[in-house]
Amino acid sequence: MHIECVNFTDPRTGHKVTILDTPGFNDSAISDTDILKMITDFLLNQYGANRKLNGIVYLQRISDPRFGGLNRRTLRMLKKLCGTDRYTNIVVLTTFWDILSKQEGEERERHIRNNFFRELLEGGAAYMRHDREYTVTGQRVVDRCLNYEGGA
């Protein structure tokens, strides 16, 4: 288990971008504490190299029938890590829209937005959908993290 990085230069802004893929919490092969330590060590290393963290993308499967204990715990950790004054640096990205009916997906979305993500969204976090067919989702997420508001 390790953190995987993808590095590229954003063609519209010229900014160097690094996207991290971290192990998920509640993994049977590694403890949540070890995952947090891995992330912390990586971020401290980047900070020492004068690189800043611009955003965090919180992935949530819209297909999950309920927002269980693990989801709640992970969301609490995210809030504590960021602090309320940094919610604007968070993107809540819902996935797996293509395996639900539009009505069911929208009902779940309403539920999680109102009951779990309300504090983040009211604090300035962005909320986006990714349906695997929407090819510019990644660019929209990067734009948000870079505070880029130019046209597509």
OpenMM code with the backbone's topology and positions (N, CA, C; nanometers):
from openmm import Vec3, app, unit

residues = "MET HIS ILE GLU CYS VAL ASN PHE THR ASP PRO ARG THR GLY HIS LYS VAL THR ILE LEU ASP THR PRO GLY PHE ASN ASP SER ALA ILE SER ASP THR ASP ILE LEU LYS MET ILE THR ASP PHE LEU LEU ASN GLN TYR GLY ALA ASN ARG LYS LEU ASN GLY ILE VAL TYR LEU GLN ARG ILE SER ASP PRO ARG PHE GLY GLY LEU ASN ARG ARG THR LEU ARG MET LEU LYS LYS LEU CYS GLY THR ASP ARG TYR THR ASN ILE VAL VAL LEU THR THR PHE TRP ASP ILE LEU SER LYS GLN GLU GLY GLU GLU ARG GLU ARG HIS ILE ARG ASN ASN PHE PHE ARG GLU LEU LEU GLU GLY GLY ALA ALA TYR MET ARG HIS ASP ARG GLU TYR THR VAL THR GLY GLN ARG VAL VAL ASP ARG CYS LEU ASN TYR GLU GLY GLY ALA".split()
positions = [
    Vec3(0.0831, -0.1182, 0.0000),
    Vec3(0.0000, 0.0000, 0.0000),
    Vec3(0.0877, 0.1248, 0.0000),
    Vec3(0.0552, 0.2146, -0.0891),
    Vec3(0.1301, 0.3393, -0.0947),
    Vec3(0.0450, 0.4454, -0.1633),
    Vec3(0.0962, 0.5667, -0.1633),
    Vec3(0.0300, 0.6772, -0.2306),
    Vec3(0.0794, 0.6807, -0.3741),
    Vec3(-0.0133, 0.6831, -0.4678),
    Vec3(0.0231, 0.6931, -0.6095),
    Vec3(0.0036, 0.8374, -0.6547),
    Vec3(0.0966, 0.8870, -0.7337),
    Vec3(0.0929, 1.0251, -0.7818),
    Vec3(0.0837, 1.0294, -0.9335),
    Vec3(0.0068, 1.1241, -0.9818),
    Vec3(0.0019, 1.1554, -1.1241),
    Vec3(0.0406, 1.3018, -1.1353),
    Vec3(0.1441, 1.3300, -1.2117),
    Vec3(0.1924, 1.4666, -1.2295),
    Vec3(0.1671, 1.5118, -1.3729),
    Vec3(0.1227, 1.6370, -1.3872),
    Vec3(0.1037, 1.6949, -1.5206),
    Vec3(0.1008, 1.8462, -1.5095),
    Vec3(0.1113, 1.9114, -1.6219),
    Vec3(0.0969, 2.0562, -1.6276),
    Vec3(-0.0393, 2.0867, -1.6867),
    Vec3(-0.1175, 2.1660, -1.6142),
    Vec3(-0.2501, 2.2027, -1.6626),
    Vec3(-0.2343, 2.2900, -1.7863),
    Vec3(-0.2908, 2.2477, -1.9001),
    Vec3(-0.2678, 2.3213, -2.0247),
    Vec3(-0.3276, 2.4614, -2.0274),
    Vec3(-0.4323, 2.4847, -1.9491),
    Vec3(-0.4958, 2.6163, -1.9534),
    Vec3(-0.4298, 2.7173, -1.8611),
    Vec3(-0.3736, 2.6705, -1.7493),
    Vec3(-0.3157, 2.7641, -1.6526),
    Vec3(-0.1642, 2.7582, -1.6472),
    Vec3(-0.1064, 2.6473, -1.6957),
    Vec3(0.0374, 2.6288, -1.6866),
    Vec3(0.0843, 2.5825, -1.5496),
    Vec3(-0.0088, 2.5623, -1.4565),
    Vec3(0.0281, 2.5166, -1.3219),
    Vec3(0.0692, 2.3694, -1.3251),
    Vec3(0.1704, 2.3386, -1.2464),
    Vec3(0.2081, 2.1989, -1.2274),
    Vec3(0.1105, 2.1389, -1.1264),
    Vec3(0.0548, 2.0240, -1.1602),
    Vec3(-0.0475, 1.9607, -1.0777),
    Vec3(-0.0016, 1.8202, -1.0410),
    Vec3(-0.0222, 1.7837, -0.9159),
    Vec3(0.0008, 1.6478, -0.8699),
    Vec3(-0.1294, 1.5982, -0.8086),
    Vec3(-0.1785, 1.4885, -0.8587),
    Vec3(-0.2983, 1.4270, -0.8032),
    Vec3(-0.2550, 1.3010, -0.7295),
    Vec3(-0.3022, 1.2880, -0.6058),
    Vec3(-0.2676, 1.1729, -0.5236),
    Vec3(-0.3851, 1.0768, -0.5164),
    Vec3(-0.3533, 0.9508, -0.5207),
    Vec3(-0.4520, 0.8473, -0.4944),
    Vec3(-0.4043, 0.7757, -0.3698),
    Vec3(-0.4785, 0.7920, -0.2615),
    Vec3(-0.4378, 0.7324, -0.1340),
    Vec3(-0.5181, 0.6065, -0.1074),
    Vec3(-0.4646, 0.5173, -0.0257),
    Vec3(-0.5439, 0.4002, 0.0122),
    Vec3(-0.6724, 0.4448, 0.0813),
    Vec3(-0.7782, 0.3697, 0.0630),
    Vec3(-0.9045, 0.4014, 0.1280),
    Vec3(-0.9031, 0.3601, 0.2735),
    Vec3(-0.9847, 0.4262, 0.3527),
    Vec3(-0.9960, 0.3889, 0.4924),
    Vec3(-1.0745, 0.2586, 0.5044),
    Vec3(-1.0569, 0.1924, 0.6162),
    Vec3(-1.1207, 0.0633, 0.6439),
    Vec3(-1.0684, -0.0463, 0.5519),
    Vec3(-0.9419, -0.0348, 0.5153),
    Vec3(-0.8757, -0.1363, 0.4329),
    Vec3(-0.8288, -0.2481, 0.5250),
    Vec3(-0.8491, -0.3718, 0.4860),
    Vec3(-0.8102, -0.4837, 0.5727),
    Vec3(-0.6593, -0.5028, 0.5791),
    Vec3(-0.5849, -0.4475, 0.4826),
    Vec3(-0.4401, -0.4682, 0.4780),
    Vec3(-0.3614, -0.3632, 0.5564),
    Vec3(-0.4238, -0.2511, 0.5905),
    Vec3(-0.3528, -0.1425, 0.6574),
    Vec3(-0.4513, -0.0657, 0.7457),
    Vec3(-0.4047, -0.0215, 0.8604),
    Vec3(-0.4940, 0.0485, 0.9538),
    Vec3(-0.5178, 0.1926, 0.9082),
    Vec3(-0.6288, 0.2506, 0.9566),
    Vec3(-0.6591, 0.3905, 0.9264),
    Vec3(-0.5477, 0.4816, 0.9778),
    Vec3(-0.4916, 0.4482, 1.0928),
    Vec3(-0.3820, 0.5268, 1.1502),
    Vec3(-0.2613, 0.5256, 1.0567),
    Vec3(-0.2285, 0.4077, 1.0030),
    Vec3(-0.1150, 0.3990, 0.9101),
    Vec3(-0.1424, 0.4772, 0.7816),
    Vec3(-0.2655, 0.4748, 0.7359),
    Vec3(-0.3016, 0.5518, 0.6158),
    Vec3(-0.2851, 0.7008, 0.6433),
    Vec3(-0.3358, 0.7480, 0.7572),
    Vec3(-0.3207, 0.8898, 0.7923),
    Vec3(-0.1739, 0.9280, 0.8062),
    Vec3(-0.0929, 0.8402, 0.8631),
    Vec3(0.0507, 0.8672, 0.8758),
    Vec3(0.1156, 0.8775, 0.7383),
    Vec3(0.0772, 0.7877, 0.6460),
    Vec3(0.1309, 0.7919, 0.5096),
    Vec3(0.0987, 0.9264, 0.4432),
    Vec3(-0.0265, 0.9680, 0.4557),
    Vec3(-0.0700, 1.0938, 0.3948),
    Vec3(0.0029, 1.2112, 0.4593),
    Vec3(0.0106, 1.2110, 0.5918),
    Vec3(0.0791, 1.3182, 0.6643),
    Vec3(0.2256, 1.3274, 0.6245),
    Vec3(0.2938, 1.2135, 0.6210),
    Vec3(0.4351, 1.2127, 0.5818),
    Vec3(0.4533, 1.2681, 0.4411),
    Vec3(0.3662, 1.2264, 0.3493),
    Vec3(0.3760, 1.2746, 0.2115),
    Vec3(0.3564, 1.4266, 0.2075),
    Vec3(0.2532, 1.4759, 0.2762),
    Vec3(0.2249, 1.6192, 0.2733),
    Vec3(0.3363, 1.7001, 0.3387),
    Vec3(0.3928, 1.6500, 0.4474),
    Vec3(0.5055, 1.7193, 0.5107),
    Vec3(0.6253, 1.7260, 0.4175),
    Vec3(0.6493, 1.6193, 0.3459),
    Vec3(0.7578, 1.6157, 0.2479),
    Vec3(0.7330, 1.7194, 0.1384),
    Vec3(0.6108, 1.7273, 0.0885),
    Vec3(0.5773, 1.8238, -0.0159),
    Vec3(0.5896, 1.9669, 0.0357),
    Vec3(0.5430, 1.9896, 0.1592),
    Vec3(0.5518, 2.1222, 0.2189),
    Vec3(0.6978, 2.1638, 0.2325),
    Vec3(0.7835, 2.0685, 0.2724),
    Vec3(0.9266, 2.0951, 0.2830),
    Vec3(0.9887, 2.1303, 0.1494),
    Vec3(0.9285, 2.0820, 0.0405),
    Vec3(0.9757, 2.1129, -0.0945),
    Vec3(0.9034, 2.2364, -0.1514),
    Vec3(0.8369, 2.3113, -0.0632),
    Vec3(0.7655, 2.4341, -0.0991),
    Vec3(0.6479, 2.4107, -0.1938),
    Vec3(0.5806, 2.2985, -0.1784),
    Vec3(0.4593, 2.2711, -0.2564),
    Vec3(0.3404, 2.2782, -0.1623),
    Vec3(0.2313, 2.3379, -0.2109),
    Vec3(0.1132, 2.3552, -0.1271),
    Vec3(0.0017, 2.2613, -0.1715),
    Vec3(-0.0790, 2.2231, -0.0747),
    Vec3(-0.1998, 2.1461, -0.1017),
    Vec3(-0.3100, 2.2444, -0.1376),
    Vec3(-0.3666, 2.2292, -0.2570),
    Vec3(-0.4710, 2.3217, -0.3007),
    Vec3(-0.6112, 2.2669, -0.2839),
    Vec3(-0.6255, 2.1368, -0.2776),
    Vec3(-0.7599, 2.0840, -0.2672),
    Vec3(-0.7624, 1.9377, -0.2307),
    Vec3(-0.8762, 1.8981, -0.1784),
    Vec3(-0.9020, 1.7587, -0.1454),
    Vec3(-1.0310, 1.7188, -0.2149),
    Vec3(-1.0273, 1.6054, -0.2819),
    Vec3(-1.1473, 1.5532, -0.3476),
    Vec3(-1.1973, 1.4365, -0.2636),
    Vec3(-1.3175, 1.4503, -0.2116),
    Vec3(-1.3804, 1.3469, -0.1310),
    Vec3(-1.4744, 1.2702, -0.2235),
    Vec3(-1.4410, 1.1448, -0.2497),
    Vec3(-1.5230, 1.0623, -0.3392),
    Vec3(-1.6307, 0.9905, -0.2603),
    Vec3(-1.7539, 0.9990, -0.3096),
    Vec3(-1.8660, 0.9328, -0.2465),
    Vec3(-1.9489, 0.8619, -0.3534),
    Vec3(-1.9634, 0.7309, -0.3383),
    Vec3(-2.0479, 0.6559, -0.4331),
    Vec3(-2.1939, 0.6895, -0.4079),
    Vec3(-2.2593, 0.7448, -0.5072),
    Vec3(-2.4017, 0.7752, -0.4951),
    Vec3(-2.4819, 0.6452, -0.4934),
    Vec3(-2.4203, 0.5378, -0.5407),
    Vec3(-2.4871, 0.4079, -0.5462),
    Vec3(-2.4967, 0.3400, -0.4100),
    Vec3(-2.4212, 0.3881, -0.3105),
    Vec3(-2.4310, 0.3286, -0.1770),
    Vec3(-2.5712, 0.3516, -0.1217),
    Vec3(-2.6386, 0.2452, -0.0791),
    Vec3(-2.7762, 0.2612, -0.0326),
    Vec3(-2.7887, 0.3413, 0.0962),
    Vec3(-2.6803, 0.3480, 0.1738),
    Vec3(-2.6848, 0.4302, 0.2948),
    Vec3(-2.5467, 0.4885, 0.3227),
    Vec3(-2.5444, 0.5914, 0.4036),
    Vec3(-2.4217, 0.6580, 0.4446),
    Vec3(-2.3863, 0.6014, 0.5815),
    Vec3(-2.3067, 0.4953, 0.5812),
    Vec3(-2.2800, 0.4179, 0.7021),
    Vec3(-2.1750, 0.4769, 0.7937),
    Vec3(-2.1408, 0.3993, 0.8957),
    Vec3(-2.0471, 0.4422, 0.9986),
    Vec3(-1.9104, 0.4784, 0.9453),
    Vec3(-1.8578, 0.3995, 0.8503),
    Vec3(-1.7267, 0.4298, 0.7930),
    Vec3(-1.7304, 0.5636, 0.7204),
    Vec3(-1.8360, 0.5873, 0.6426),
    Vec3(-1.8490, 0.7147, 0.5718),
    Vec3(-1.8522, 0.8314, 0.6704),
    Vec3(-1.9275, 0.8145, 0.7772),
    Vec3(-1.9395, 0.9215, 0.8774),
    Vec3(-1.8050, 0.9487, 0.9441),
    Vec3(-1.7324, 0.8417, 0.9782),
    Vec3(-1.6027, 0.8570, 1.0437),
    Vec3(-1.5026, 0.9249, 0.9504),
    Vec3(-1.5003, 0.8833, 0.8248),
    Vec3(-1.4095, 0.9440, 0.7277),
    Vec3(-1.4422, 1.0918, 0.7084),
    Vec3(-1.5701, 1.1241, 0.7019),
    Vec3(-1.6116, 1.2631, 0.6866),
    Vec3(-1.5723, 1.3458, 0.8093),
    Vec3(-1.5866, 1.2902, 0.9287),
    Vec3(-1.5428, 1.3603, 1.0508),
    Vec3(-1.3926, 1.3876, 1.0468),
    Vec3(-1.3145, 1.2874, 1.0042),
    Vec3(-1.1689, 1.3066, 0.9941),
    Vec3(-1.1363, 1.4176, 0.8953),
    Vec3(-1.2048, 1.4193, 0.7813),
    Vec3(-1.1815, 1.5225, 0.6809),
    Vec3(-1.2088, 1.6606, 0.7392),
    Vec3(-1.3192, 1.6746, 0.8093),
    Vec3(-1.3540, 1.8040, 0.8684),
    Vec3(-1.2482, 1.8474, 0.9692),
    Vec3(-1.2000, 1.7538, 1.0500),
    Vec3(-1.0977, 1.7879, 1.1487),
    Vec3(-0.9645, 1.8222, 1.0826),
    Vec3(-0.9290, 1.7485, 0.9772),
    Vec3(-0.8044, 1.7757, 0.9053),
    Vec3(-0.8040, 1.9141, 0.8423),
    Vec3(-0.9166, 1.9519, 0.7831),
    Vec3(-0.9226, 2.0775, 0.7078),
    Vec3(-0.9547, 2.1969, 0.7949),
    Vec3(-1.0414, 2.1791, 0.8909),
    Vec3(-1.0890, 2.2930, 0.9689),
    Vec3(-1.1919, 2.3709, 0.8890),
    Vec3(-1.2850, 2.4324, 0.9570),
    Vec3(-1.3976, 2.4986, 0.8901),
    Vec3(-1.3549, 2.6106, 0.7967),
    Vec3(-1.2409, 2.6736, 0.8234),
    Vec3(-1.1979, 2.7847, 0.7370),
    Vec3(-1.1372, 2.7373, 0.6052),
    Vec3(-1.1254, 2.6060, 0.5856),
    Vec3(-1.0671, 2.5525, 0.4624),
    Vec3(-1.1644, 2.4633, 0.3838),
    Vec3(-1.2915, 2.4676, 0.4174),
    Vec3(-1.3886, 2.3865, 0.3435),
    Vec3(-1.3928, 2.4248, 0.1960),
    Vec3(-1.3557, 2.5482, 0.1635),
    Vec3(-1.3559, 2.5917, 0.0234),
    Vec3(-1.2544, 2.5147, -0.0609),
    Vec3(-1.1631, 2.4436, 0.0045),
    Vec3(-1.0627, 2.3648, -0.0674),
    Vec3(-1.1065, 2.2205, -0.0889),
    Vec3(-1.2317, 2.1896, -0.0594),
    Vec3(-1.2824, 2.0531, -0.0711),
    Vec3(-1.3799, 2.0438, -0.1878),
    Vec3(-1.3663, 1.9360, -0.2639),
    Vec3(-1.4642, 1.9016, -0.3673),
    Vec3(-1.5256, 1.7681, -0.3275),
    Vec3(-1.6567, 1.7656, -0.3094),
    Vec3(-1.7293, 1.6410, -0.2867),
    Vec3(-1.7710, 1.5920, -0.4250),
    Vec3(-1.7172, 1.4781, -0.4653),
    Vec3(-1.7426, 1.4250, -0.5990),
    Vec3(-1.8171, 1.2931, -0.5868),
    Vec3(-1.9406, 1.2906, -0.6341),
    Vec3(-2.0199, 1.1678, -0.6284),
    Vec3(-1.9999, 1.0883, -0.7569),
    Vec3(-1.9925, 0.9569, -0.7399),
    Vec3(-1.9620, 0.8667, -0.8510),
    Vec3(-2.0696, 0.7597, -0.8649),
    Vec3(-2.0583, 0.6793, -0.9704),
    Vec3(-2.1466, 0.5661, -0.9993),
    Vec3(-2.2914, 0.6081, -1.0272),
    Vec3(-2.3081, 0.7225, -1.0875),
    Vec3(-2.4416, 0.7688, -1.1264),
    Vec3(-2.5036, 0.6788, -1.2324),
    Vec3(-2.4195, 0.6159, -1.3112),
    Vec3(-2.4694, 0.5373, -1.4242),
    Vec3(-2.5320, 0.4046, -1.3841),
    Vec3(-2.5226, 0.3641, -1.2578),
    Vec3(-2.5835, 0.2363, -1.2203),
    Vec3(-2.7154, 0.2537, -1.1453),
    Vec3(-2.7613, 0.3780, -1.1330),
    Vec3(-2.8898, 0.4068, -1.0688),
    Vec3(-2.9826, 0.4758, -1.1669),
    Vec3(-3.1106, 0.4678, -1.1390),
    Vec3(-3.2039, 0.5496, -1.2176),
    Vec3(-3.1808, 0.6949, -1.1781),
    Vec3(-3.2174, 0.7861, -1.2651),
    Vec3(-3.2001, 0.9279, -1.2374),
    Vec3(-3.2738, 0.9671, -1.1093),
    Vec3(-3.3951, 0.9176, -1.0941),
    Vec3(-3.4753, 0.9504, -0.9764),
    Vec3(-3.4107, 0.9001, -0.8477),
    Vec3(-3.3640, 0.7756, -0.8475),
    Vec3(-3.3013, 0.7196, -0.7278),
    Vec3(-3.1726, 0.7952, -0.6935),
    Vec3(-3.0933, 0.8252, -0.7951),
    Vec3(-2.9700, 0.8999, -0.7717),
    Vec3(-2.9973, 1.0368, -0.7129),
    Vec3(-3.0967, 1.1066, -0.7670),
    Vec3(-3.1288, 1.2403, -0.7176),
    Vec3(-3.1840, 1.2362, -0.5754),
    Vec3(-3.2593, 1.1312, -0.5419),
    Vec3(-3.3097, 1.1160, -0.4045),
    Vec3(-3.1932, 1.0944, -0.3080),
    Vec3(-3.1000, 1.0073, -0.3453),
    Vec3(-2.9834, 0.9840, -0.2596),
    Vec3(-2.8992, 1.1098, -0.2477),
    Vec3(-2.8843, 1.1799, -0.3586),
    Vec3(-2.8070, 1.3032, -0.3569),
    Vec3(-2.8688, 1.4040, -0.2602),
    Vec3(-2.9984, 1.4226, -0.2686),
    Vec3(-3.0674, 1.5151, -0.1789),
    Vec3(-3.0435, 1.4750, -0.0322),
    Vec3(-3.0540, 1.3457, -0.0065),
    Vec3(-3.0357, 1.2949, 0.1297),
    Vec3(-2.8945, 1.3214, 0.1825),
    Vec3(-2.7924, 1.2864, 0.1054),
    Vec3(-2.6559, 1.3041, 0.1574),
    Vec3(-2.6160, 1.4513, 0.1629),
    Vec3(-2.6648, 1.5302, 0.0679),
    Vec3(-2.6333, 1.6739, 0.0720),
    Vec3(-2.6934, 1.7387, 0.1960),
    Vec3(-2.8187, 1.7049, 0.2247),
    Vec3(-2.8886, 1.7674, 0.3370),
    Vec3(-2.8474, 1.7119, 0.4725),
    Vec3(-2.8118, 1.5857, 0.4790),
    Vec3(-2.7867, 1.5220, 0.6079),
    Vec3(-2.6398, 1.5035, 0.6428),
    Vec3(-2.5517, 1.5009, 0.5443),
    Vec3(-2.4115, 1.4720, 0.5742),
    Vec3(-2.3149, 1.5776, 0.5224),
    Vec3(-2.3396, 1.6315, 0.4055),
    Vec3(-2.2461, 1.7274, 0.3468),
    Vec3(-2.2890, 1.8727, 0.3636),
    Vec3(-2.3981, 1.8969, 0.4295),
    Vec3(-2.4513, 2.0333, 0.4443),
    Vec3(-2.3461, 2.1291, 0.5012),
    Vec3(-2.2804, 2.0898, 0.6099),
    Vec3(-2.1822, 2.1775, 0.6746),
    Vec3(-2.0678, 2.2129, 0.5789),
    Vec3(-2.0174, 2.1127, 0.5061),
    Vec3(-1.9105, 2.1387, 0.4098),
    Vec3(-1.9572, 2.2345, 0.3011),
    Vec3(-2.0756, 2.2069, 0.2449),
    Vec3(-2.1257, 2.2880, 0.1344),
    Vec3(-2.1566, 2.4305, 0.1792),
    Vec3(-2.2143, 2.4449, 0.2977),
    Vec3(-2.2402, 2.5796, 0.3495),
    Vec3(-2.1100, 2.6524, 0.3798),
    Vec3(-2.0033, 2.5766, 0.4063),
    Vec3(-1.8720, 2.6350, 0.4321),
    Vec3(-1.7922, 2.6628, 0.3058),
    Vec3(-1.8516, 2.6373, 0.1887),
    Vec3(-1.7865, 2.6724, 0.0630),
    Vec3(-1.7323, 2.5568, -0.0187),
    Vec3(-1.7467, 2.4331, 0.0287),
    Vec3(-1.7017, 2.3185, -0.0512),
    Vec3(-1.7836, 2.3102, -0.1796),
    Vec3(-1.7240, 2.2556, -0.2826),
    Vec3(-1.7945, 2.2354, -0.4096),
    Vec3(-1.8550, 2.0951, -0.4104),
    Vec3(-1.9638, 2.0817, -0.4817),
    Vec3(-2.0277, 1.9512, -0.4989),
    Vec3(-2.0372, 1.9254, -0.6483),
    Vec3(-1.9894, 1.8088, -0.6920),
    Vec3(-1.9918, 1.7750, -0.8341),
    Vec3(-2.0326, 1.6297, -0.8527),
    Vec3(-2.0848, 1.6026, -0.9699),
    Vec3(-2.1197, 1.4660, -1.0086),
    Vec3(-2.0204, 1.4156, -1.1125),
    Vec3(-1.9915, 1.2866, -1.1050),
    Vec3(-1.9126, 1.2217, -1.2088),
    Vec3(-1.9883, 1.0960, -1.2514),
    Vec3(-2.0267, 1.0923, -1.3777),
    Vec3(-2.1084, 0.9792, -1.4241),
    Vec3(-2.0353, 0.8895, -1.5236),
    Vec3(-1.9047, 0.9020, -1.5319),
    Vec3(-1.8176, 0.8246, -1.6209),
    Vec3(-1.8376, 0.8572, -1.7687),
    Vec3(-1.9381, 0.9329, -1.8016),
    Vec3(-1.9561, 0.9765, -1.9403),
    Vec3(-1.9227, 1.1241, -1.9545),
    Vec3(-1.9181, 1.1936, -1.8466),
    Vec3(-1.8925, 1.3371, -1.8472),
    Vec3(-1.7416, 1.3593, -1.8478),
    Vec3(-1.6871, 1.3778, -1.9658),
    Vec3(-1.5415, 1.3764, -1.9840),
    Vec3(-1.4687, 1.4953, -1.9225),
    Vec3(-1.5382, 1.6012, -1.8906),
    Vec3(-1.4682, 1.7167, -1.8355),
    Vec3(-1.4734, 1.7218, -1.6828),
    Vec3(-1.5245, 1.6185, -1.6179),
    Vec3(-1.5302, 1.6197, -1.4717),
    Vec3(-1.3923, 1.6447, -1.4122),
    Vec3(-1.2927, 1.5711, -1.4581),
    Vec3(-1.1572, 1.5882, -1.4052),
    Vec3(-1.1080, 1.7303, -1.4203),
    Vec3(-1.1328, 1.7916, -1.5363),
    Vec3(-1.0893, 1.9291, -1.5577),
    Vec3(-1.1633, 2.0241, -1.4646),
    Vec3(-1.2917, 2.0001, -1.4428),
    Vec3(-1.3693, 2.0853, -1.3513),
    Vec3(-1.3136, 2.0768, -1.2091),
    Vec3(-1.2763, 1.9558, -1.1658),
    Vec3(-1.2206, 1.9371, -1.0321),
    Vec3(-1.0860, 2.0090, -1.0209),
    Vec3(-0.9999, 1.9920, -1.1203),
    Vec3(-0.8704, 2.0599, -1.1194),
    Vec3(-0.8911, 2.2110, -1.1203),
    Vec3(-0.9814, 2.2593, -1.2034),
    Vec3(-1.0095, 2.4027, -1.2084),
    Vec3(-1.0505, 2.4551, -1.0715),
    Vec3(-1.1369, 2.3829, -1.0046),
    Vec3(-1.1829, 2.4251, -0.8719),
    Vec3(-1.0648, 2.4301, -0.7737),
    Vec3(-0.9824, 2.3274, -0.7758),
    Vec3(-0.8684, 2.3229, -0.6838),
    Vec3(-0.7661, 2.4323, -0.7132),
    Vec3(-0.7549, 2.4724, -0.8389),
    Vec3(-0.6616, 2.5778, -0.8768),
    Vec3(-0.7273, 2.7165, -0.8723),
    Vec3(-0.8545, 2.7202, -0.8335),
    Vec3(-0.9319, 2.8437, -0.8320),
    Vec3(-0.9357, 2.9092, -0.9701),
    Vec3(-0.9436, 2.8237, -1.0735),
    Vec3(-0.9467, 2.8718, -1.2119),
    Vec3(-1.0918, 2.8847, -1.2551),
    Vec3(-1.1299, 3.0016, -1.3030),
    Vec3(-1.2678, 3.0235, -1.3416),
    Vec3(-1.2831, 3.0562, -1.4900),
    Vec3(-1.1810, 3.0293, -1.5688),
    Vec3(-1.1879, 3.0577, -1.7107),
    Vec3(-1.2831, 2.9648, -1.7817),
    Vec3(-1.3178, 2.9980, -1.9036),
    Vec3(-1.4107, 2.9152, -1.9805),
    Vec3(-1.3451, 2.7871, -2.0289),
    Vec3(-1.4279, 2.6888, -2.0603),
    Vec3(-1.3778, 2.5592, -2.1070),
    Vec3(-1.3257, 2.5659, -2.2473),
] * unit.nanometer
topology = app.Topology()
chain = topology.addChain("A")
for resn in residues:
    res = topology.addResidue(resn, chain)
    for name in ("N", "CA", "C"):
        topology.addAtom(name, app.Element.getBySymbol(name[0]), res)
